[in-house]
């Protein structure tokens, strides 16, 4: 099962959070936890380092005219 949310901060920084849960069955006699559950939490923040780097294409076209 997967669940998650994502969004952007005020300055445009994308971020997200999610959780994945799995259920595992095992037929081994010595395993006292049958079934057992495993959950994984994922957090992500992406910062575009080169966004808006360099000259603006509109300024370049105006300088060439």
N, CA, C and O atoms as a CHARMM CRD file, in Angstrom:
* protein
*
  260
    1    1 UNK  N      0.85000  -1.16200   0.00000 PROA 1      0.00000
    2    1 UNK  CA     0.00000   0.00000   0.00000 PROA 1      0.00000
    3    1 UNK  C      0.90200   1.23300   0.00000 PROA 1      0.00000
    4    1 UNK  O      1.87600   1.29800   0.75000 PROA 1      0.00000
    5    2 UNK  N      0.57400   2.20000  -0.83800 PROA 2      0.00000
    6    2 UNK  CA     1.34300   3.43700  -0.93000 PROA 2      0.00000
    7    2 UNK  C      0.41700   4.61900  -0.71000 PROA 2      0.00000
    8    2 UNK  O     -0.70400   4.65600  -1.21800 PROA 2      0.00000
    9    3 UNK  N      0.90000   5.56900   0.04500 PROA 3      0.00000
   10    3 UNK  CA     0.19700   6.83000   0.25400 PROA 3      0.00000
   11    3 UNK  C      1.22400   7.94500   0.23300 PROA 3      0.00000
   12    3 UNK  O      2.36800   7.73800   0.63700 PROA 3      0.00000
   13    4 UNK  N      0.83300   9.12900  -0.23300 PROA 4      0.00000
   14    4 UNK  CA     1.78300  10.22600  -0.26300 PROA 4      0.00000
   15    4 UNK  C      1.13200  11.54900  -0.56900 PROA 4      0.00000
   16    4 UNK  O     -0.00800  11.61900  -1.02800 PROA 4      0.00000
   17    5 UNK  N      1.88700  12.60000  -0.30300 PROA 5      0.00000
   18    5 UNK  CA     1.46600  13.96100  -0.60700 PROA 5      0.00000
   19    5 UNK  C      2.65600  14.68700  -1.22200 PROA 5      0.00000
   20    5 UNK  O      3.81000  14.32600  -0.98900 PROA 5      0.00000
   21    6 UNK  N      2.36000  15.70800  -2.00500 PROA 6      0.00000
   22    6 UNK  CA     3.41400  16.53700  -2.57600 PROA 6      0.00000
   23    6 UNK  C      2.88700  17.94400  -2.75600 PROA 6      0.00000
   24    6 UNK  O      1.67800  18.17100  -2.79600 PROA 6      0.00000
   25    7 UNK  N      3.80300  18.87800  -2.86300 PROA 7      0.00000
   26    7 UNK  CA     3.40700  20.27200  -3.02700 PROA 7      0.00000
   27    7 UNK  C      4.61800  21.14900  -3.26600 PROA 7      0.00000
   28    7 UNK  O      5.72800  20.66400  -3.48400 PROA 7      0.00000
   29    8 UNK  N      4.38400  22.44300  -3.22000 PROA 8      0.00000
   30    8 UNK  CA     5.43800  23.42700  -3.42400 PROA 8      0.00000
   31    8 UNK  C      5.37900  24.45100  -2.30900 PROA 8      0.00000
   32    8 UNK  O      4.30700  24.77300  -1.79500 PROA 8      0.00000
   33    9 UNK  N      6.55800  24.96300  -1.93700 PROA 9      0.00000
   34    9 UNK  CA     6.61800  26.04400  -0.96700 PROA 9      0.00000
   35    9 UNK  C      6.29700  27.35800  -1.67500 PROA 9      0.00000
   36    9 UNK  O      6.07300  27.37700  -2.88500 PROA 9      0.00000
   37   10 UNK  N      6.27500  28.43600  -0.93300 PROA 10     0.00000
   38   10 UNK  CA     5.94500  29.74900  -1.49300 PROA 10     0.00000
   39   10 UNK  C      6.95900  30.16500  -2.56300 PROA 10     0.00000
   40   10 UNK  O      6.59100  30.79500  -3.55500 PROA 10     0.00000
   41   11 UNK  N      8.23700  29.81200  -2.36200 PROA 11     0.00000
   42   11 UNK  CA     9.25400  30.20800  -3.33500 PROA 11     0.00000
   43   11 UNK  C      9.45700  29.17800  -4.44400 PROA 11     0.00000
   44   11 UNK  O     10.42100  29.29500  -5.20100 PROA 11     0.00000
   45   12 UNK  N      8.58000  28.16400  -4.57000 PROA 12     0.00000
   46   12 UNK  CA     8.61100  27.22300  -5.67000 PROA 12     0.00000
   47   12 UNK  C      9.43600  25.97300  -5.44900 PROA 12     0.00000
   48   12 UNK  O      9.72300  25.25600  -6.40800 PROA 12     0.00000
   49   13 UNK  N      9.82400  25.68700  -4.22400 PROA 13     0.00000
   50   13 UNK  CA    10.63100  24.50500  -3.91500 PROA 13     0.00000
   51   13 UNK  C      9.72300  23.28100  -3.82900 PROA 13     0.00000
   52   13 UNK  O      8.88000  23.21600  -2.93500 PROA 13     0.00000
   53   14 UNK  N      9.87200  22.29200  -4.74600 PROA 14     0.00000
   54   14 UNK  CA     9.02700  21.09800  -4.70000 PROA 14     0.00000
   55   14 UNK  C      9.40900  20.18800  -3.53300 PROA 14     0.00000
   56   14 UNK  O     10.59100  19.99400  -3.24800 PROA 14     0.00000
   57   15 UNK  N      8.39700  19.63000  -2.86000 PROA 15     0.00000
   58   15 UNK  CA     8.64900  18.72000  -1.74600 PROA 15     0.00000
   59   15 UNK  C      7.57400  17.64900  -1.73400 PROA 15     0.00000
   60   15 UNK  O      6.49000  17.84000  -2.28500 PROA 15     0.00000
   61   16 UNK  N      7.87600  16.52700  -1.10700 PROA 16     0.00000
   62   16 UNK  CA     6.92400  15.43200  -1.05100 PROA 16     0.00000
   63   16 UNK  C      7.21800  14.51700   0.12400 PROA 16     0.00000
   64   16 UNK  O      8.32900  14.50100   0.65300 PROA 16     0.00000
   65   17 UNK  N      6.21600  13.76000   0.52200 PROA 17     0.00000
   66   17 UNK  CA     6.34400  12.77100   1.59300 PROA 17     0.00000
   67   17 UNK  C      5.43000  11.60900   1.24600 PROA 17     0.00000
   68   17 UNK  O      4.33600  11.79500   0.71200 PROA 17     0.00000
   69   18 UNK  N      5.89600  10.40800   1.55900 PROA 18     0.00000
   70   18 UNK  CA     5.09800   9.23100   1.26000 PROA 18     0.00000
   71   18 UNK  C      5.45700   8.08500   2.17800 PROA 18     0.00000
   72   18 UNK  O      6.51500   8.08600   2.80600 PROA 18     0.00000
   73   19 UNK  N      4.57500   7.11300   2.25300 PROA 19     0.00000
   74   19 UNK  CA     4.81300   5.92600   3.05400 PROA 19     0.00000
   75   19 UNK  C      4.38700   4.70700   2.24500 PROA 19     0.00000
   76   19 UNK  O      3.36700   4.72800   1.55600 PROA 19     0.00000
   77   20 UNK  N      5.18400   3.64800   2.33800 PROA 20     0.00000
   78   20 UNK  CA     4.90800   2.38500   1.67700 PROA 20     0.00000
   79   20 UNK  C      4.86200   1.30200   2.74400 PROA 20     0.00000
   80   20 UNK  O      5.77200   1.20000   3.56700 PROA 20     0.00000
   81   21 UNK  N      3.80900   0.49200   2.73400 PROA 21     0.00000
   82   21 UNK  CA     3.67600  -0.57000   3.71900 PROA 21     0.00000
   83   21 UNK  C      3.48100  -1.89600   2.99100 PROA 21     0.00000
   84   21 UNK  O      2.68300  -1.99200   2.05900 PROA 21     0.00000
   85   22 UNK  N      4.22800  -2.92900   3.43300 PROA 22     0.00000
   86   22 UNK  CA     4.11400  -4.25800   2.83900 PROA 22     0.00000
   87   22 UNK  C      3.84600  -5.28900   3.92900 PROA 22     0.00000
   88   22 UNK  O      4.29500  -5.13900   5.06600 PROA 22     0.00000
   89   23 UNK  N      3.12300  -6.31500   3.57500 PROA 23     0.00000
   90   23 UNK  CA     2.83700  -7.41900   4.49600 PROA 23     0.00000
   91   23 UNK  C      3.48100  -8.67700   3.92600 PROA 23     0.00000
   92   23 UNK  O      3.27900  -9.00400   2.75700 PROA 23     0.00000
   93   24 UNK  N      4.25500  -9.38500   4.74800 PROA 24     0.00000
   94   24 UNK  CA     4.99200 -10.55600   4.29600 PROA 24     0.00000
   95   24 UNK  C      4.57400 -11.77100   5.11200 PROA 24     0.00000
   96   24 UNK  O      4.55700 -11.73100   6.34200 PROA 24     0.00000
   97   25 UNK  N      4.23900 -12.84600   4.41600 PROA 25     0.00000
   98   25 UNK  CA     3.91800 -14.12500   5.04700 PROA 25     0.00000
   99   25 UNK  C      5.13300 -15.02900   4.94700 PROA 25     0.00000
  100   25 UNK  O      5.83700 -15.03200   3.93700 PROA 25     0.00000
  101   26 UNK  N      5.37500 -15.80300   6.01000 PROA 26     0.00000
  102   26 UNK  CA     6.50000 -16.71200   6.03300 PROA 26     0.00000
  103   26 UNK  C      6.05300 -18.00800   6.70200 PROA 26     0.00000
  104   26 UNK  O      5.44200 -17.96800   7.77000 PROA 26     0.00000
  105   27 UNK  N      6.34500 -19.14200   6.10000 PROA 27     0.00000
  106   27 UNK  CA     5.90000 -20.42600   6.62700 PROA 27     0.00000
  107   27 UNK  C      6.95200 -21.13100   7.48300 PROA 27     0.00000
  108   27 UNK  O      6.81200 -22.32400   7.75100 PROA 27     0.00000
  109   28 UNK  N      7.97700 -20.44300   7.90900 PROA 28     0.00000
  110   28 UNK  CA     9.02100 -21.03500   8.74400 PROA 28     0.00000
  111   28 UNK  C      8.50500 -21.13500  10.17900 PROA 28     0.00000
  112   28 UNK  O      7.92100 -20.18100  10.69200 PROA 28     0.00000
  113   29 UNK  N      8.71300 -22.27100  10.82700 PROA 29     0.00000
  114   29 UNK  CA     8.17800 -22.51400  12.17400 PROA 29     0.00000
  115   29 UNK  C      8.83200 -21.61400  13.20900 PROA 29     0.00000
  116   29 UNK  O      8.16100 -21.18200  14.14600 PROA 29     0.00000
  117   30 UNK  N     10.13100 -21.31300  13.07200 PROA 30     0.00000
  118   30 UNK  CA    10.81500 -20.51800  14.09200 PROA 30     0.00000
  119   30 UNK  C     10.47300 -19.02800  14.00900 PROA 30     0.00000
  120   30 UNK  O     10.84400 -18.25900  14.89500 PROA 30     0.00000
  121   31 UNK  N      9.77700 -18.62300  12.96500 PROA 31     0.00000
  122   31 UNK  CA     9.39100 -17.22400  12.81800 PROA 31     0.00000
  123   31 UNK  C      8.12500 -16.97800  13.62700 PROA 31     0.00000
  124   31 UNK  O      7.05300 -17.46300  13.26400 PROA 31     0.00000
  125   32 UNK  N      8.23800 -16.23400  14.71200 PROA 32     0.00000
  126   32 UNK  CA     7.07800 -15.99100  15.58000 PROA 32     0.00000
  127   32 UNK  C      6.19400 -14.85300  15.06400 PROA 32     0.00000
  128   32 UNK  O      5.05800 -14.70000  15.51200 PROA 32     0.00000
  129   33 UNK  N      6.69800 -14.07200  14.14400 PROA 33     0.00000
  130   33 UNK  CA     5.91200 -12.96800  13.58300 PROA 33     0.00000
  131   33 UNK  C      5.45200 -13.35900  12.18600 PROA 33     0.00000
  132   33 UNK  O      6.18600 -13.18300  11.21300 PROA 33     0.00000
  133   34 UNK  N      4.23900 -13.89000  12.08800 PROA 34     0.00000
  134   34 UNK  CA     3.71700 -14.30200  10.79300 PROA 34     0.00000
  135   34 UNK  C      2.26100 -13.89300  10.69900 PROA 34     0.00000
  136   34 UNK  O      1.45600 -14.44900  11.44600 PROA 34     0.00000
  137   35 UNK  N      1.86900 -12.99900   9.87000 PROA 35     0.00000
  138   35 UNK  CA     2.67100 -12.20500   8.94300 PROA 35     0.00000
  139   35 UNK  C      3.35500 -11.04700   9.66700 PROA 35     0.00000
  140   35 UNK  O      2.97900 -10.70100  10.78700 PROA 35     0.00000
  141   36 UNK  N      4.35100 -10.45500   9.02900 PROA 36     0.00000
  142   36 UNK  CA     4.95900  -9.25600   9.59000 PROA 36     0.00000
  143   36 UNK  C      4.83200  -8.11800   8.59300 PROA 36     0.00000
  144   36 UNK  O      4.72200  -8.33500   7.38600 PROA 36     0.00000
  145   37 UNK  N      4.85000  -6.90700   9.11600 PROA 37     0.00000
  146   37 UNK  CA     4.63000  -5.70500   8.32300 PROA 37     0.00000
  147   37 UNK  C      5.90200  -4.87100   8.29400 PROA 37     0.00000
  148   37 UNK  O      6.62200  -4.77000   9.28700 PROA 37     0.00000
  149   38 UNK  N      6.15900  -4.28700   7.15700 PROA 38     0.00000
  150   38 UNK  CA     7.31400  -3.41600   7.00600 PROA 38     0.00000
  151   38 UNK  C      6.83400  -2.10800   6.39100 PROA 38     0.00000
  152   38 UNK  O      6.10700  -2.10600   5.39800 PROA 38     0.00000
  153   39 UNK  N      7.25100  -0.99400   6.99400 PROA 39     0.00000
  154   39 UNK  CA     6.85400   0.32400   6.49300 PROA 39     0.00000
  155   39 UNK  C      8.09700   1.14000   6.16900 PROA 39     0.00000
  156   39 UNK  O      9.09800   1.07800   6.88300 PROA 39     0.00000
  157   40 UNK  N      8.02200   1.90500   5.08400 PROA 40     0.00000
  158   40 UNK  CA     9.11700   2.76200   4.65100 PROA 40     0.00000
  159   40 UNK  C      8.58400   4.17500   4.47500 PROA 40     0.00000
  160   40 UNK  O      7.59100   4.39000   3.78000 PROA 40     0.00000
  161   41 UNK  N      9.24800   5.13600   5.10500 PROA 41     0.00000
  162   41 UNK  CA     8.87600   6.54200   4.99400 PROA 41     0.00000
  163   41 UNK  C      9.84100   7.22800   4.04300 PROA 41     0.00000
  164   41 UNK  O     11.05600   7.09100   4.18900 PROA 41     0.00000
  165   42 UNK  N      9.31500   7.96800   3.06700 PROA 42     0.00000
  166   42 UNK  CA    10.13400   8.68100   2.08700 PROA 42     0.00000
  167   42 UNK  C      9.84600  10.17200   2.17800 PROA 42     0.00000
  168   42 UNK  O      8.68900  10.59100   2.15100 PROA 42     0.00000
  169   43 UNK  N     10.89800  10.96600   2.28500 PROA 43     0.00000
  170   43 UNK  CA    10.79900  12.42300   2.27300 PROA 43     0.00000
  171   43 UNK  C     11.69800  12.95200   1.16900 PROA 43     0.00000
  172   43 UNK  O     12.82000  12.47800   0.99600 PROA 43     0.00000
  173   44 UNK  N     11.20900  13.93200   0.42400 PROA 44     0.00000
  174   44 UNK  CA    12.03700  14.48400  -0.65000 PROA 44     0.00000
  175   44 UNK  C     11.83900  15.99100  -0.74900 PROA 44     0.00000
  176   44 UNK  O     10.73100  16.50800  -0.60400 PROA 44     0.00000
  177   45 UNK  N     12.94600  16.67400  -1.00200 PROA 45     0.00000
  178   45 UNK  CA    12.96000  18.11200  -1.27600 PROA 45     0.00000
  179   45 UNK  C     13.90700  18.29900  -2.44900 PROA 45     0.00000
  180   45 UNK  O     15.04200  17.82300  -2.41300 PROA 45     0.00000
  181   46 UNK  N     13.45500  18.98000  -3.47700 PROA 46     0.00000
  182   46 UNK  CA    14.26100  19.18300  -4.67600 PROA 46     0.00000
  183   46 UNK  C     14.52500  20.66500  -4.85000 PROA 46     0.00000
  184   46 UNK  O     13.60000  21.47600  -4.90700 PROA 46     0.00000
  185   47 UNK  N     15.80900  21.00900  -4.93400 PROA 47     0.00000
  186   47 UNK  CA    16.17300  22.40000  -5.15400 PROA 47     0.00000
  187   47 UNK  C     16.78500  22.52400  -6.54100 PROA 47     0.00000
  188   47 UNK  O     17.86200  21.98300  -6.79000 PROA 47     0.00000
  189   48 UNK  N     16.11400  23.23000  -7.44900 PROA 48     0.00000
  190   48 UNK  CA    16.67100  23.40700  -8.79200 PROA 48     0.00000
  191   48 UNK  C     17.83600  24.39700  -8.75200 PROA 48     0.00000
  192   48 UNK  O     17.62600  25.60800  -8.68800 PROA 48     0.00000
  193   49 UNK  N     19.06600  23.87300  -8.79100 PROA 49     0.00000
  194   49 UNK  CA    20.24300  24.71700  -8.61800 PROA 49     0.00000
  195   49 UNK  C     20.50200  25.62900  -9.80800 PROA 49     0.00000
  196   49 UNK  O     20.96500  26.75500  -9.62500 PROA 49     0.00000
  197   50 UNK  N     20.21800  25.17400 -11.01400 PROA 50     0.00000
  198   50 UNK  CA    20.52000  25.98300 -12.19400 PROA 50     0.00000
  199   50 UNK  C     19.28900  26.66700 -12.77200 PROA 50     0.00000
  200   50 UNK  O     19.34300  27.17700 -13.89100 PROA 50     0.00000
  201   51 UNK  N     18.19200  26.68900 -12.04400 PROA 51     0.00000
  202   51 UNK  CA    16.99900  27.35600 -12.54700 PROA 51     0.00000
  203   51 UNK  C     17.26100  28.86000 -12.60600 PROA 51     0.00000
  204   51 UNK  O     17.79900  29.44400 -11.66500 PROA 51     0.00000
  205   52 UNK  N     16.87700  29.47200 -13.71000 PROA 52     0.00000
  206   52 UNK  CA    17.07000  30.90400 -13.96000 PROA 52     0.00000
  207   52 UNK  C     18.54600  31.29200 -13.99400 PROA 52     0.00000
  208   52 UNK  O     18.88800  32.44400 -13.72700 PROA 52     0.00000
  209   53 UNK  N     19.41300  30.35400 -14.31500 PROA 53     0.00000
  210   53 UNK  CA    20.83300  30.66800 -14.44500 PROA 53     0.00000
  211   53 UNK  C     21.09200  31.20400 -15.85100 PROA 53     0.00000
  212   53 UNK  O     20.47100  30.76700 -16.82000 PROA 53     0.00000
  213   54 UNK  N     21.97600  32.11500 -15.94300 PROA 54     0.00000
  214   54 UNK  CA    22.30600  32.67800 -17.24900 PROA 54     0.00000
  215   54 UNK  C     21.39700  33.84700 -17.59400 PROA 54     0.00000
  216   54 UNK  O     20.65500  34.35300 -16.75100 PROA 54     0.00000
  217   55 UNK  N     21.47200  34.25800 -18.84000 PROA 55     0.00000
  218   55 UNK  CA    20.69800  35.40900 -19.28300 PROA 55     0.00000
  219   55 UNK  C     19.28400  34.99800 -19.66400 PROA 55     0.00000
  220   55 UNK  O     19.05400  33.87000 -20.09900 PROA 55     0.00000
  221   56 UNK  N     18.37700  35.88100 -19.50600 PROA 56     0.00000
  222   56 UNK  CA    16.99500  35.68200 -19.89300 PROA 56     0.00000
  223   56 UNK  C     16.89600  35.71400 -21.42400 PROA 56     0.00000
  224   56 UNK  O     17.45600  36.61500 -22.04900 PROA 56     0.00000
  225   57 UNK  N     16.19200  34.74400 -22.04800 PROA 57     0.00000
  226   57 UNK  CA    16.08900  34.73800 -23.52500 PROA 57     0.00000
  227   57 UNK  C     15.46700  36.00700 -24.09100 PROA 57     0.00000
  228   57 UNK  O     15.80400  36.40400 -25.20600 PROA 57     0.00000
  229   58 UNK  N     14.57400  36.65100 -23.35800 PROA 58     0.00000
  230   58 UNK  CA    13.96400  37.89400 -23.85000 PROA 58     0.00000
  231   58 UNK  C     15.01500  38.99600 -23.90800 PROA 58     0.00000
  232   58 UNK  O     15.05400  39.77000 -24.86500 PROA 58     0.00000
  233   59 UNK  N     15.87000  39.07100 -22.88600 PROA 59     0.00000
  234   59 UNK  CA    16.93600  40.07600 -22.89600 PROA 59     0.00000
  235   59 UNK  C     17.92600  39.82500 -24.01700 PROA 59     0.00000
  236   59 UNK  O     18.42200  40.77900 -24.61700 PROA 59     0.00000
  237   60 UNK  N     18.22700  38.57300 -24.31500 PROA 60     0.00000
  238   60 UNK  CA    19.14600  38.25900 -25.39000 PROA 60     0.00000
  239   60 UNK  C     18.59000  38.70800 -26.72500 PROA 60     0.00000
  240   60 UNK  O     19.31400  39.28500 -27.53600 PROA 60     0.00000
  241   61 UNK  N     17.29200  38.44900 -26.96800 PROA 61     0.00000
  242   61 UNK  CA    16.70400  38.85300 -28.24400 PROA 61     0.00000
  243   61 UNK  C     16.63100  40.37200 -28.36400 PROA 61     0.00000
  244   61 UNK  O     16.76600  40.90200 -29.46600 PROA 61     0.00000
  245   62 UNK  N     16.42400  41.07200 -27.27500 PROA 62     0.00000
  246   62 UNK  CA    16.39100  42.52700 -27.33600 PROA 62     0.00000
  247   62 UNK  C     17.76500  43.10900 -27.60300 PROA 62     0.00000
  248   62 UNK  O     17.88400  44.12900 -28.28200 PROA 62     0.00000
  249   63 UNK  N     18.81000  42.47400 -27.07800 PROA 63     0.00000
  250   63 UNK  CA    20.16800  42.97800 -27.30600 PROA 63     0.00000
  251   63 UNK  C     20.62700  42.76400 -28.74200 PROA 63     0.00000
  252   63 UNK  O     21.45600  43.53300 -29.22900 PROA 63     0.00000
  253   64 UNK  N     20.12800  41.76500 -29.42800 PROA 64     0.00000
  254   64 UNK  CA    20.54100  41.47800 -30.79500 PROA 64     0.00000
  255   64 UNK  C     19.82900  42.35000 -31.81300 PROA 64     0.00000
  256   64 UNK  O     20.27600  42.41900 -32.95800 PROA 64     0.00000
  257   65 UNK  N     18.78700  42.99200 -31.46400 PROA 65     0.00000
  258   65 UNK  CA    18.03200  43.76700 -32.45100 PROA 65     0.00000
  259   65 UNK  C     18.62800  45.11700 -32.69700 PROA 65     0.00000
  260   65 UNK  O     18.10300  45.88500 -33.50300 PROA 65     0.00000
